[in-house]
Amino acid sequence: MKKNVKKLICLGLVAIFLLSMNSAISADGVIGKEDFDPLVDVEVTVEIQKIRAFDKYDRQVHRLEYVDLTSDPDFYVKVFINNKGFTSDTWQDTKYVYDTPFSATFNVPDEEEFVNIKIQLWDWNSDGDKLCDIGNENDDVELTYSIKTGHWTGDDQLDDPSGYGRLNGCNDGSMYRHDQDCELWFNIFQNDYDNDNIPYWVEVNEYGTDPEVDNTGDDDDFDDVPIEWEWKWGYDPFAYDNHANIDPEGDSIDNVEEYLTAEYGSDPFRKDVFTELDQMEESPSGQESFLPDRAKELLYTVFNRQNVVYHLDDGRWEETGSEMIPFDESTTRGELNDIYYQYFLNGDSWRRGVFHYGVLVYQYTEVNGCAFGSNRFQVSSNGMEEKSKKIFLDRDIVYASAYMHETGHTFGFWPIPGHNQWSKYPWQIGWWLNRPYKSCMNYGYMYTTVDYSDGSRLFKDYDDWTRMDLSYFEGSWN
């Protein structure tokens, strides 16, 4: 009898031991490692979203002889996930690639937390492909992605100056040195059973939520920002944060507003500038009041390379606030005020605290461009077209320079050397005295320069990018 009891006890202990061993064995038979998501077989995806060139691209083309040409790049991307390589198709002869169809997905071990990722941007060249600069001295970007938390670190991470999921080749100080600087937008994510993008491990071990239930939109701490946004940006979704008064990067866009503009690429730890562009409908005789597409690209480039990311609502966004205004051959100040209230304010109070407002009319009765409030300005297309006819002036640069100049008035720049009636033309003394201030805010550089000054000159210069007041536009000046 005693022997049978001892046998039963021994068998029970063996069974318990085997069960405990079995629970410590992962899906591929590795002992002692945790399966970070037992609901799915984890796959990690690197998604390339947008590519933009900041520099000109010079190359030689083989024909009957070598011919020096300046042409747009032929971009392609290489992605490595745990050393497995993926290569995109080539986007030929373009500086700007939007909504790219390229992503790379790789099945990774569920019990290994970290995934090694490398991203490279290449420019195809008949004389040998060139690696583009996207933010690292070695030109490629190395990241470590955690399937446990769903976040990555390395050459890009949360609270990165260029933004999380955005790479900037000018970060190495090469902004005014042509070495194939580019920006590249990307995302990294893993498959998730309930499709709320919050990893299984976080839901079970940190949040206590059900990993089989989609929690998208939940706001359990009632701070007006949902769980998925707080998870992504490192906030606790179960502890109240006064997000309406939190602005870590000081761009005057609080965290509630950052959430409202998240679909447009805002980042709560990187400076963003949002502008609404309203334009006039074409006249019966075919006169247009549109900001040229290349002028828009010039604006994106000059702001983005400074890590002050520029967002222009020109009517192409899915949920746009931009509108077309009925054609008016001559717009008065009173009519500009009416346009501001009817087409911008429009009952949307939250946009007033996020968007600058710059309208393109056909012709304002007083001047070709001016600010008429801390948050509103106009540029007249007829005046820009006339200016563009002058020798040595480029139409796209004329438009972009004027639009950037008027935008500058919503940044509170003061003083502004060369911004007076004695500095408009080369035969005036102010033109020459204020040459060191190389900014489109200076009348001597307006229409030829699409940039603010960097303060690098010793005499009569200002660093506009440092003194820029991103809260000025929220003032009440009318």
TASULQUI-V578246 format. One record per helix or strand of 2 or more residues. SS is the DSSP state (hx for helix, st for strand). FROM is the first residue (numbers start at 1). TO is the last residue. If there is no record, write none. Layout:
BEGIN
SS | FROM | TO
SS | FROM | TO
END
This chain:
BEGIN
hx | 2 | 23
st | 43 | 53
st | 58 | 62
st | 66 | 70
st | 75 | 81
st | 84 | 87
st | 96 | 98
st | 103 | 107
st | 114 | 123
st | 130 | 131
st | 141 | 146
st | 152 | 154
st | 166 | 168
hx | 169 | 172
st | 181 | 190
hx | 200 | 207
hx | 227 | 232
hx | 243 | 245
hx | 255 | 260
hx | 262 | 264
st | 271 | 280
hx | 293 | 304
st | 308 | 313
st | 324 | 325
hx | 333 | 345
hx | 349 | 352
st | 355 | 361
st | 369 | 371
st | 376 | 380
hx | 381 | 388
hx | 395 | 411
hx | 429 | 433
hx | 464 | 467
hx | 472 | 474
END
